[in-house]
Amino acid sequence: MAERSLARTQRYDTGDDRLAAHGHRLERVATPTGRSSCWRITLGHPDGAHEPFEFAAAPSHESAAVPSVLRELFAGVTVGRALVPRDHDPVVAGGGVDPLPADASIGRLARFVACRAVHTLTVLDPHLRLDAVEHDVHLARVAARRLRSEVEVMHDVLRPKRASRLASELARLGTLFGDVRDLDVLMLSLERAADPAAPGTRELRIRMRNERRVAALVLRNALCSPRHLTLLEELAAFAATGWSADGSRPGRRARRTTIEMLEHADRRLDRRVAALSDPPLEAELHDVRKAAKRLRYVAELAEPMAESRSLGRAARSLQDVLGGLQDAVSAHEWIDRPHRPPLDAHERLAAIAIADAADAARRRALDTWPVAWVRTHGAALRPWRPPT
């Protein structure tokens, strides 16, 4: 047992007196043989308690120097965790990131999307490791999916190999967040649909809570892995350079590029709707929702340059309407899957209440999504197009 204990410890100066005053520490710990090591961040609290969590050290981090992204993570997120009251939202409209100007260059555009994601993910990081509460998981999931969508639509102006690898890693991260988030939505559905005093409701809630605990543990292990630390460093490099594929013209204005991205996302949504069956299948409407989400993200990104705020709002409305349909599908999938141990008779009654509520949400979505689509399709929402 003693041989496997983390014996050698090296503490690092963070350069921030506020952190030291609150008992925060950044250390590197290693086994006596030096064959393995990790970075340990310890967060102090006013009551004297401490909460440690660790990053496994990736092979490229075996030098004595602190990885730059880890130093930034420690200096930034420990402030967000321990010095800012917990009832304050740590992420406010991409706070900490300068907004895009109307005449932004392509390089500035690429760096902006990376800086915003790095800010969100690093500020939320300790919350996800230690608490993984519903609100933080949702914000982190949105940040990962937004950046993945933006990287994919900006593929032509980025270095393709690095951008593809980043999109793949963000997809994996979004899935991990989604596994926790889906159970949060399911538990909320249970609270709204089932009588808390009815037999089986409490037992079903405990079952969901236990499943969420497992999903949160899987997420925490992933966040503590060398793979995730490498992803954060990739994001930091992206934020620093933008990974522009056109190194000779990094200052080229981004307005034309963002309009092209908008047009591409718009056509993608049109194709998804045109390909719908009659009546549409749920899987097809899910593809429409994903296309609407991508259009929304691009419209929000392009807003300073293409005045696309109204289009972004309309796409978000369409996404939200179809989101009710997807939540219903997810609820039925969870209820119908084999459970260990199986649902008993009382739990099955509580699950039926969730299914009934899901069916009502599905009907509402099927009735109202065409209206949201017509509004999103309106030409008046695209002021960058010349009049015909």
C-alpha positions as CSV (number, residue, x, y, z in Angstrom):
1,M,0.0,0.0,0.0
2,A,2.8,2.4,0.9
3,E,4.5,1.8,-2.4
4,R,1.5,3.0,-4.3
5,S,0.9,6.1,-2.3
6,L,1.6,9.5,-3.9
7,A,4.7,10.4,-2.0
8,R,6.6,13.2,-3.8
9,T,4.8,16.5,-3.9
10,Q,5.9,19.7,-5.7
11,R,3.9,22.8,-5.1
12,Y,3.7,25.6,-7.7
13,D,3.3,29.3,-7.3
14,T,0.2,30.5,-9.0
15,G,1.1,34.1,-8.9
16,D,-2.3,35.1,-7.4
17,D,-2.3,36.1,-3.7
18,R,-6.1,35.8,-3.5
19,L,-5.8,32.1,-4.2
20,A,-3.2,31.4,-1.6
21,A,-5.2,33.4,0.9
22,H,-8.1,31.1,0.4
23,G,-6.1,27.9,0.8
24,H,-5.9,27.0,-2.9
25,R,-3.0,24.9,-4.0
26,L,-1.6,23.6,-7.3
27,E,0.7,20.6,-6.8
28,R,2.3,17.8,-8.8
29,V,2.4,14.5,-7.0
30,A,4.3,11.4,-8.0
31,T,4.8,7.8,-6.9
32,P,8.1,7.0,-5.1
33,T,9.4,5.4,-8.3
34,G,8.4,8.4,-10.4
35,R,6.7,6.1,-13.0
36,S,3.4,7.9,-12.7
37,S,2.3,11.4,-11.7
38,C,-0.7,13.7,-11.7
39,W,-1.6,17.3,-11.2
40,R,-3.6,18.0,-8.0
41,I,-5.7,21.1,-7.5
42,T,-6.9,21.6,-3.9
43,L,-9.7,24.2,-3.4
44,G,-9.9,25.7,0.1
45,H,-13.0,27.0,1.8
46,P,-13.6,29.6,4.5
47,D,-14.5,26.8,7.0
48,G,-11.0,25.3,6.6
49,A,-12.2,22.3,4.6
50,H,-10.4,21.3,1.4
51,E,-11.6,19.6,-1.8
52,P,-8.9,18.1,-3.9
53,F,-9.3,16.8,-7.5
54,E,-6.7,15.6,-9.9
55,F,-5.6,15.5,-13.5
56,A,-3.6,12.5,-14.7
57,A,-0.5,13.7,-16.3
58,A,-0.3,13.1,-20.1
59,P,3.0,11.8,-21.5
60,S,3.7,15.3,-22.9
61,H,3.4,16.8,-19.4
62,E,6.2,14.9,-17.7
63,S,8.5,17.9,-17.5
64,A,8.6,20.0,-14.3
65,A,6.8,22.9,-15.9
66,V,3.1,23.5,-15.3
67,P,1.1,23.1,-18.5
68,S,0.0,26.6,-19.5
69,V,-3.7,25.6,-19.8
70,L,-3.6,24.0,-16.3
71,R,-2.1,27.2,-14.8
72,E,-4.9,29.1,-16.5
73,L,-7.4,26.6,-15.3
74,F,-6.3,26.8,-11.7
75,A,-6.0,30.6,-11.7
76,G,-9.4,31.1,-13.4
77,V,-11.7,28.4,-12.2
78,T,-10.7,28.4,-8.5
79,V,-11.8,32.0,-8.4
80,G,-15.1,31.0,-10.1
81,R,-15.5,28.1,-7.6
82,A,-14.5,29.6,-4.2
83,L,-14.4,33.4,-4.4
84,V,-17.6,34.0,-6.3
85,P,-20.9,33.2,-4.6
86,R,-22.4,29.9,-5.9
87,D,-25.7,31.6,-6.7
88,H,-24.0,33.7,-9.3
89,D,-23.8,32.4,-12.8
90,P,-20.1,31.9,-13.7
91,V,-20.8,32.2,-17.4
92,V,-22.5,35.4,-18.5
93,A,-22.8,35.8,-22.2
94,G,-19.3,34.5,-22.7
95,G,-18.0,36.8,-20.0
96,G,-14.3,37.4,-20.1
97,V,-14.2,37.3,-23.9
98,D,-14.2,40.5,-25.9
99,P,-17.2,40.7,-28.3
100,L,-16.6,40.4,-32.1
101,P,-16.5,43.7,-33.9
102,A,-18.5,44.2,-37.1
103,D,-15.3,44.3,-39.2
104,A,-13.7,41.3,-37.6
105,S,-11.1,39.3,-39.5
106,I,-11.2,35.6,-40.1
107,G,-8.4,35.1,-37.6
108,R,-10.3,37.1,-35.0
109,L,-13.5,35.1,-35.7
110,A,-11.7,31.7,-35.2
111,R,-10.0,32.9,-32.0
112,F,-13.3,34.2,-30.7
113,V,-15.1,30.9,-30.9
114,A,-12.2,29.1,-29.2
115,C,-11.8,31.7,-26.4
116,R,-15.5,31.6,-25.6
117,A,-15.5,27.8,-25.3
118,V,-12.2,27.8,-23.2
119,H,-13.7,30.4,-20.9
120,T,-16.9,28.5,-20.3
121,L,-15.4,25.0,-20.0
122,T,-12.6,26.2,-17.6
123,V,-14.9,28.3,-15.4
124,L,-17.3,25.3,-15.1
125,D,-14.6,22.7,-14.7
126,P,-14.5,22.5,-10.9
127,H,-18.2,22.5,-10.6
128,L,-18.4,19.6,-13.0
129,R,-15.8,17.6,-11.1
130,L,-17.1,18.3,-7.6
131,D,-20.9,18.8,-8.0
132,A,-22.0,18.3,-11.6
133,V,-25.3,20.1,-10.9
134,E,-27.9,20.3,-13.6
135,H,-27.3,23.9,-14.6
136,D,-23.5,23.5,-15.0
137,V,-23.8,20.3,-17.0
138,H,-26.3,22.1,-19.3
139,L,-24.0,25.1,-19.9
140,A,-21.0,22.9,-20.5
141,R,-22.9,20.7,-22.9
142,V,-24.1,23.7,-24.9
143,A,-20.6,25.1,-25.0
144,A,-19.1,21.9,-26.3
145,R,-21.8,21.4,-28.9
146,R,-21.7,25.1,-30.0
147,L,-18.0,25.0,-30.6
148,R,-18.2,21.6,-32.4
149,S,-20.9,23.1,-34.7
150,E,-18.9,26.3,-35.3
151,V,-15.7,24.3,-36.0
152,E,-17.6,22.1,-38.5
153,V,-19.1,25.0,-40.4
154,M,-15.8,26.9,-40.4
155,H,-13.9,23.9,-41.7
156,D,-12.9,25.7,-44.9
157,V,-11.1,28.5,-43.1
158,L,-9.4,26.2,-40.5
159,R,-6.6,23.7,-40.8
160,P,-8.7,20.6,-41.7
161,K,-6.8,17.9,-39.8
162,R,-6.7,19.7,-36.5
163,A,-10.3,21.0,-36.9
164,S,-11.6,17.5,-37.6
165,R,-9.8,16.0,-34.6
166,L,-11.1,18.8,-32.4
167,A,-14.7,18.2,-33.6
168,S,-14.4,14.5,-32.9
169,E,-13.2,15.2,-29.3
170,L,-16.0,17.7,-28.7
171,A,-18.5,15.2,-30.0
172,R,-17.3,12.7,-27.4
173,L,-17.4,15.3,-24.6
174,G,-20.9,16.4,-25.6
175,T,-22.0,12.8,-25.3
176,L,-20.6,12.5,-21.8
177,F,-22.4,15.7,-20.8
178,G,-25.6,14.5,-22.6
179,D,-25.7,11.2,-20.6
180,V,-25.9,13.2,-17.4
181,R,-28.2,15.9,-18.8
182,D,-30.7,13.4,-20.2
183,L,-31.2,12.0,-16.7
184,D,-31.7,15.5,-15.3
185,V,-34.5,16.1,-17.8
186,L,-36.0,12.8,-17.0
187,M,-36.0,13.5,-13.3
188,L,-37.6,16.9,-13.9
189,S,-40.3,15.1,-16.0
190,L,-41.0,12.8,-13.1
191,E,-41.4,15.7,-10.7
192,R,-43.9,17.4,-13.0
193,A,-45.9,14.3,-14.1
194,A,-46.1,12.0,-11.1
195,D,-47.7,12.5,-7.8
196,P,-44.8,12.7,-5.2
197,A,-46.9,10.7,-2.7
198,A,-47.9,8.0,-5.1
199,P,-46.4,4.5,-4.6
200,G,-43.4,4.0,-6.8
201,T,-42.5,7.7,-7.4
202,R,-39.9,7.8,-4.7
203,E,-38.4,4.5,-5.8
204,L,-38.2,5.6,-9.4
205,R,-36.6,8.9,-8.4
206,I,-33.9,7.0,-6.4
207,R,-33.3,4.7,-9.4
208,M,-32.8,7.7,-11.7
209,R,-30.6,9.5,-9.1
210,N,-28.4,6.4,-8.9
211,E,-28.0,6.2,-12.6
212,R,-27.2,9.9,-12.8
213,R,-24.5,9.4,-10.1
214,V,-22.9,6.7,-12.2
215,A,-23.0,8.9,-15.3
216,A,-21.6,11.9,-13.4
217,L,-18.7,9.6,-12.1
218,V,-18.0,8.6,-15.7
219,L,-17.9,12.3,-16.7
220,R,-15.7,13.2,-13.8
221,N,-13.2,10.4,-14.7
222,A,-13.1,11.7,-18.3
223,L,-12.5,15.2,-17.1
224,C,-9.6,14.0,-15.0
225,S,-8.0,12.1,-17.9
226,P,-4.9,13.0,-19.9
227,R,-7.1,13.0,-22.9
228,H,-9.2,15.9,-21.5
229,L,-6.2,17.9,-20.5
230,T,-4.8,17.5,-24.0
231,L,-8.2,18.7,-25.4
232,L,-8.0,21.8,-23.2
233,E,-4.5,22.5,-24.5
234,E,-5.7,22.1,-28.1
235,L,-8.5,24.6,-27.3
236,A,-5.9,27.0,-25.8
237,A,-3.8,26.7,-28.9
238,F,-6.8,27.3,-31.1
239,A,-7.7,30.4,-29.1
240,A,-4.1,31.7,-29.5
241,T,-3.8,31.1,-33.2
242,G,-7.2,30.4,-34.7
243,W,-5.7,27.5,-36.7
244,S,-6.2,29.5,-39.9
245,A,-5.7,27.5,-43.1
246,D,-5.0,30.8,-44.9
247,G,-1.9,31.9,-43.2
248,S,-1.1,34.5,-45.9
249,R,-4.3,36.4,-45.3
250,P,-5.2,36.1,-41.6
251,G,-6.6,39.6,-41.6
252,R,-9.2,39.0,-44.4
253,R,-12.6,40.2,-43.3
254,A,-15.0,37.6,-42.0
255,R,-18.3,39.1,-43.2
256,R,-18.2,37.2,-46.5
257,T,-17.2,34.0,-44.7
258,T,-20.0,34.2,-42.1
259,I,-22.6,34.9,-44.7
260,E,-21.4,31.9,-46.6
261,M,-21.7,29.8,-43.4
262,L,-25.2,31.2,-42.9
263,E,-26.3,30.3,-46.4
264,H,-24.9,26.8,-46.0
265,A,-26.6,26.2,-42.7
266,D,-29.8,27.7,-44.1
267,R,-29.8,25.4,-47.1
268,R,-29.0,22.4,-44.9
269,L,-32.2,23.1,-42.9
270,D,-34.2,23.6,-46.0
271,R,-33.1,20.2,-47.3
272,R,-33.9,18.5,-44.0
273,V,-37.5,19.9,-44.2
274,A,-37.9,19.1,-47.9
275,A,-36.9,15.4,-47.3
276,L,-39.5,14.8,-44.5
277,S,-42.0,12.0,-45.0
278,D,-45.7,12.6,-44.8
279,P,-46.4,12.4,-41.9
280,P,-42.8,13.1,-40.8
281,L,-40.9,10.5,-38.8
282,E,-39.5,11.4,-35.4
283,A,-36.0,10.6,-36.5
284,E,-36.4,13.0,-39.5
285,L,-37.6,15.8,-37.2
286,H,-34.6,15.2,-34.9
287,D,-32.4,15.9,-38.0
288,V,-34.4,19.0,-38.6
289,R,-33.8,20.1,-35.0
290,K,-30.1,19.5,-35.3
291,A,-30.0,21.6,-38.5
292,A,-32.0,24.4,-36.8
293,K,-29.5,24.3,-33.9
294,R,-26.6,24.7,-36.3
295,L,-28.3,27.6,-38.0
296,R,-29.0,29.2,-34.7
297,Y,-25.3,28.9,-33.6
298,V,-24.0,30.3,-36.9
299,A,-26.6,33.2,-36.8
300,E,-25.6,34.1,-33.3
301,L,-21.9,34.0,-34.2
302,A,-22.4,36.1,-37.4
303,E,-24.8,38.6,-35.8
304,P,-22.2,41.5,-35.6
305,M,-21.3,41.1,-39.2
306,A,-24.6,40.0,-40.9
307,E,-27.3,41.4,-38.6
308,S,-28.7,37.9,-38.1
309,R,-30.1,38.2,-34.6
310,S,-33.7,37.7,-35.8
311,L,-32.8,34.6,-37.7
312,G,-31.0,33.2,-34.7
313,R,-34.0,33.8,-32.5
314,A,-36.3,32.1,-35.0
315,A,-34.0,29.1,-35.4
316,R,-33.8,28.8,-31.6
317,S,-37.6,28.8,-31.4
318,L,-37.8,26.0,-33.9
319,Q,-35.1,24.1,-32.0
320,D,-37.0,24.5,-28.7
321,V,-40.3,23.3,-30.2
322,L,-38.7,20.2,-31.6
323,G,-36.7,19.7,-28.4
324,G,-39.9,18.7,-26.7
325,L,-40.3,15.9,-29.2
326,Q,-36.8,14.7,-28.6
327,D,-37.3,14.8,-24.8
328,A,-40.4,12.6,-25.3
329,V,-38.4,10.1,-27.4
330,S,-35.7,9.9,-24.8
331,A,-38.2,9.4,-22.0
332,H,-39.8,6.5,-23.9
333,E,-36.4,5.0,-24.6
334,W,-35.5,5.0,-20.9
335,I,-38.8,3.6,-19.8
336,D,-38.8,0.8,-22.4
337,R,-35.2,-0.4,-22.0
338,P,-34.4,-3.4,-19.8
339,H,-33.7,-2.3,-16.2
340,R,-31.7,-4.1,-13.6
341,P,-33.5,-4.7,-11.3
342,P,-36.7,-4.5,-13.4
343,L,-39.3,-1.9,-12.6
344,D,-41.8,-3.1,-10.1
345,A,-45.6,-2.5,-10.5
346,H,-45.6,0.8,-8.6
347,E,-42.5,2.1,-10.4
348,R,-44.2,1.2,-13.7
349,L,-47.2,3.4,-12.8
350,A,-44.9,6.3,-12.1
351,A,-43.2,5.7,-15.4
352,I,-46.5,5.6,-17.2
353,A,-47.2,9.1,-15.9
354,I,-43.9,10.2,-17.4
355,A,-44.9,8.5,-20.7
356,D,-48.3,10.2,-20.8
357,A,-46.6,13.6,-20.3
358,A,-44.1,12.8,-23.0
359,D,-46.9,11.9,-25.4
360,A,-48.6,15.2,-24.7
361,A,-45.3,17.0,-25.4
362,R,-44.9,15.1,-28.6
363,R,-48.3,16.0,-29.8
364,R,-47.7,19.7,-29.1
365,A,-44.4,19.6,-30.9
366,L,-46.0,17.9,-34.0
367,D,-48.7,20.5,-34.0
368,T,-46.6,23.6,-33.6
369,W,-43.3,23.0,-35.4
370,P,-44.6,23.9,-38.9
371,V,-45.4,27.4,-37.6
372,A,-41.9,27.8,-36.1
373,W,-40.5,26.6,-39.4
374,V,-42.4,29.0,-41.5
375,R,-41.1,31.9,-39.4
376,T,-37.5,30.6,-39.6
377,H,-37.9,30.3,-43.4
378,G,-39.1,33.9,-43.8
379,A,-36.9,35.9,-46.2
380,A,-37.2,39.1,-44.0
381,L,-34.9,37.5,-41.5
382,R,-32.0,37.6,-43.9
383,P,-31.1,41.3,-44.4
384,W,-27.7,40.4,-46.0
385,R,-29.4,39.1,-49.1
386,P,-30.0,41.7,-51.9
387,P,-33.6,42.4,-52.7
388,T,-35.1,40.5,-55.6
